[in-house]
Amino acid sequence: MAKSSVKLVAAIRETADRLALGDNYQWGHMGNCNCGHLAQTITHYDKGQIHGAAMWRHGDWTEQLRDYCPQSGLPMDEIIDQMLAWGLSPTDLAYLERLSDPAVLDALPPNRRCLKHNLRDDVVLYLQAWAALLELELVTHLSLTPIKNKSIDLQQV
């Protein structure tokens, strides 16, 4: 799963919120699909810029990820580079496009695990569950070192 960070969790939640509020969604459009919406959040490119970048090469997000080459200089590979820099992996993005990460699906209630990759409400549910898992990972690994041998004057705080 993605390398959890506050920044990534916030981006996934922002994407879910935007979709839940009715932002334009079209699974067949490279900038308006599942990965396209997260790419908008991370890169601050609009749907047209993302879609245009994808047209330099053939295929949907899954095929683009399979052909990804960080040295290509292709616009879509630069978008993917930015997403990977946030802690995502190509596998995370392929799972997102198909709503198919087993860990995310296992986190959902049993009666909500059969998601359709091209339904807005299912995308929102998946993103919310994914963000919650990443957030739990952050909290689980949070380590607070107790202050030892230090007196704190609460009057100064």
N, C-alpha and C positions, 0 to 999 in steps of 0.2 A: 504494500500500500504506500501511498505518497508519504514523503517526509513531512511530518506534521509541523506546522508553524502557525502562529497567531495570524499572520498575513494570509496564508493559504486558507485557513478556516474562514476568515472574514470574506475572502473573495468568493468562496463557494456559497456562503450564506447570502452574500449580496446578489449573486447570480440567481439563487433560488427565490429570493424575495422579488427580484425584478420579474421573473417569469410568473410567480404567483400573483403579481399585481397586473398581469395581462400584457406584458411586453410581447411584441410580435414573435411568434415561434413558427418555424417551418423546418421540419426535420430534413427535408431534401435540399436545403440551402446551406452551404458551408459556413456562412456567417450567422445563421439563425437557428442552427441545430443545437444539440446538447453540448458538444465541444465548442461550437462557434460562440455560444453564449458565454461560456467560461473564458474563452479567448478574448471576447469583448471586455470582460471585467479585468482581466490580467493585463492585456496590452493597451487598453483604451482605444483600440481601433474600432471603427463601426463595422456593421455587418457587411457592407459593400467592400470595404478594404480587405476584410478577411476572405470573403468569397472571391474577390479578384486575385488575391494571392494564391488561392487554391487552384485557380484556372491555369496556372503555369504548368501544371502537371495533371495527369489523369487520376480520377478516383475520389472516393469519399474520404472521411477522416481515417478510417481503418487502413485504406490503401496508402494514403499520404503518410501515415505513421510507419507503415511497412517500408516505404521508399525513403523515409527521412534520412538526410545526410547533413550533419552540422556544418560541413565545409562546402555545401553546394552553392550557397549564396542565393538560393531561391527564396522568394518572399514567404512562402508557406513554411519552409524550414526555419526561417528566422522567427516566425510566430511560434512554432513548436519550441524553438530554443528558449524563448521567453517563458513559456509555460513550464518547461523542464527546470528552468532556473528558480522557479517558485517551489520546487520540491516534488513536482509531478514526474511520473515516468511515462514512456509511451504506452505501457500496459494500462496504467490508470486511465489514460485518455481513450484507449480502445474500449475499456470497460465502460467508461462514461457514455460513449457514443451508443453503446448497445444496452446500457443499464444492467451490466452483468457481473460486477465484482461480487464473488461469493461472500466475502466478509460483509459488504454493505447489505446484500440481500438477506443474509442471516440475521442482521440487526433489525430487520423489519418484522412486524407482526406476521405470523404464519399465513394469515389470510390476505396479505398484501405483497407477497413475494413474487407473484407472476406479473412482472411489469412489462408494459409495451414500450419499446424504446422510442416511439414517435408520438407519445401522448404527453402533453404538457404537464398534467397533474402527476403522472408517474415520474417525470423528470424532476419535478419539484420535490416529491417525496424522496427520491434517490439522493438528490443533492443534500437535502436536510439530514438524512441518515448518515451520509458520508461525512458531512461536516461534524456531526455529533460524535462519530467514531474517532475522527482526527482530534477533536477537542478532548475527548476522553484520554486519548494517548498522551496529549500534552499534559493534562492534569496528573495522570498516572506517573509520568516521568519527572514531574516537578519535585524538586528536592529543596527543602528549606533547611538551612543550617542554623541551628539554635545559637543564639548569642551567649557566649560563655564568659564569665568573669568580667562582665561589663555592667556597670550600674548606669541606669538610664534615669536622667532627671526629667520626669514628665512635665515639669514646669517649663522646660526649654523646648518641648516638642510642639 
